[in-house]
Amino acid sequence: MGKLEGKVAVITAATSGMALATAKRFVEEGAYVFITGRRQDALDKAVQEIGRNVTGVQGDASNLADLDRLYATVKSEKGHIDVLFASAGRGEFKLLTDVTEEHFDETFDLNVRGTLFTVQKALPLFRDGGSIILNGSIAGIKGTPQFGVYSATKAAVRSFARTWLVELKDRNIRVNVLSPGPIDTAALSPLGDDFKAAMASQVPLGRLGKSEEIASVALFLGSNESTFVNGIDLFVDGGMAQI
């Protein structure tokens, strides 16, 4: 029997990378998964890759109407949620002197506002004893040049977990943050091999992480193996944030 046998999971922005790998792993472990993506073509491709026990719902996590449509679909098809991985996020390098209103608003709208309402709107469907996983980053605790706005959003996400676990304690719903370090996904490809090599050189394990390694940790946080794990910020970074 899989570690998520019979459970219903929602994973936002799961058309590629870490979230897609997590959706695949959840299905392998017995879950039925609802995934979202902004582009219908990418969403259709992801659903095809996952292959079974999956429903794709087109939408943007920063759009409240899209979130309502997502959860209406979940309610209609399955009626409840056991695990939520609020994965949607974006980041862009900008020096302090170059930050624009648009850059600030777009980053906070998706990473902070989107995360908040993704969780809030899921709660009426959540089974007591469920697991909420927030997508953090080691950037939330590190000072990375040109990454100030993104880093601030991830610090806010970490703060959400501390508050929400207290607010949800009577329902025994756990809230944890999964904070990746540098992971070798398509998002890094435009930055070039030299950039990826430089990032890998800062990791004590000497390499970039894999999406599947994030999926394994998300599985732990979503499963009954972590029933006494609550409110942590779990770094999956090869030790990069520890030095």
Number of C-alpha atoms within 10 A of each C-alpha: 7 12 17 23 15 14 21 26 26 29 24 29 25 28 26 19 19 22 26 25 22 25 31 23 19 30 23 17 18 17 24 23 26 26 26 30 23 17 13 15 11 16 23 16 14 23 24 12 12 19 12 13 16 21 20 24 23 22 23 20 28 23 15 16 11 18 24 16 14 25 23 14 16 22 15 9 11 13 14 19 25 22 30 25 29 26 25 23 23 14 18 12 15 17 13 12 7 10 14 11 8 9 17 15 13 16 21 23 19 21 27 23 19 23 24 19 19 27 19 11 15 22 19 12 16 21 17 16 17 23 27 29 24 26 23 27 27 24 21 22 13 15 12 13 11 16 18 21 22 26 22 20 26 25 19 16 23 24 14 19 22 17 12 19 19 16 12 15 14 10 14 17 23 27 27 27 28 23 22 24 22 22 24 17 14 10 12 13 11 8 10 9 11 9 13 17 13 11 17 20 14 17 20 14 13 14 19 20 20 18 19 18 17 24 21 15 16 27 22 16 26 27 21 15 11 13 16 9 14 21 21 15 22 17 20 21 24 20 14 21 20 10 7
